[in-house]
Amino acid sequence: MVSLPIPKFLKTLFDSFPLLTYPANPLPSRCPKFGTAPSLYVFTTPEDAVSGNPSFNPSCLKWQAYLKFNGIEFKTVPSNNHASPTGALPFMISQQKSVSESTEMTVIPSNKLTAWIEKHGYSLEEADMDSARAKAFLALVNAQLRDAWLYALYLEPNNSQDLAGVLYCGSSVSAVSSFLLRQAKAGARQQLLQAHPGGVLDPREIYASAGDALEAISTILGRDTWFFGGRDPGLFDASVFAYTHLILTLRWHSKENALLRAVMRHDNLLGHEKRIRDKFFPEAKTPDPDHRLEG
C-alpha cells in the first residue's frame, strides 16, 4: 500500500495543535472509598439496603446469601439493570490498593462472583457444585422453579399489578410506571416462551413442573441441615433460599398463590429457609404463610 504524503497545511495544523491524552475523570464522589466494604448492587429499597435485608429479586438474593455464608462484609446498594455493566444485576464493586498506592476499583459481574468469593471468603465445607448431581439439581432451580416464579410474579394479573408493579416500577400510578410494568411483563413472557416453545403458556403445567422440582429438592435435602450433606451452607443452599424466602414472604393474591402452596408442602424446606433467615438475615421479614393462604 502506498503512503500518501500529508498535505503541508494539515501538517502545520497538527504541529500547532498536538494530540493530547487527557487523564481519566475522577470517580463520582458517591462511589465507595478505599477501606470501605465492597458494594453489591441489587434490586432493593433504600431502607432495606441500609439494614442489609434480603433483595426482592432471587438472583440478587442468592449472592447476598452466599456472601454472608462466606463471612464477607459488604454493603448493598439499590440499583437497576441499566446501571449494570452487563445489563443485569447483581454486580459488585471492590477496591484495593495498587503497587503505586493508588486505589483501583474492580467491577465483578455475577458470573465472576463465585471465583471472587472463593478467593476472599471463608473456606466453607460445602457441597461440590461441579459434580453432575449438584448441577442436575441446580438446573431444577434455574429452570422449573424460576419459570414458575416469573409466571406467578409477572403474568398472574393481580400479582403483576400488586407485587411486580410496586417492587420494580414504583408505587405511583403514572405513564412511566405503566410502561415499565408492560416492559417487565413482556420480558418475562419472552423468557418463558423460550423455555416453553409453541406460543402457549399453560400455568398448570408450569406450576406442576415447579412442584415436581420442589419435591425433588426436598427429597435431596431430607433431614440434613444443608444440601448434599454439607457442613456449611453453600451456593445451592443460597440458590434455594433465594426462592423459598421470597415465595414465603411476598403477599401473593389469594387466588394466585399456587407457588406458595407448593413450597408449603415441604416442612424441611420451610426449616431450611428459617435456618438461613435466622442466622444470616435476622432483621428480615418473618413469613406468615397461613395469613396469605387465607387471603
ZIPE-V187028 format. One record per helix or strand of 2 or more residues. SS is the DSSP state (alpha for helix, beta for strand). FROM is the first residue (numbers start at 1). TO is the last residue. If there is no record, write none. Layout:
# ZIPE-V187028
SS&FROM&TO, SS&FROM&TO
This chain:
# ZIPE-V187028
alpha&8&16, beta&38&42, alpha&46&51, alpha&58&69, beta&74&78, alpha&81&83, beta&91&97, beta&103&109, alpha&110&120, alpha&132&155, alpha&157&169, alpha&175&195, alpha&203&221, alpha&227&229, alpha&235&249, alpha&258&264, alpha&267&280, alpha&289&294
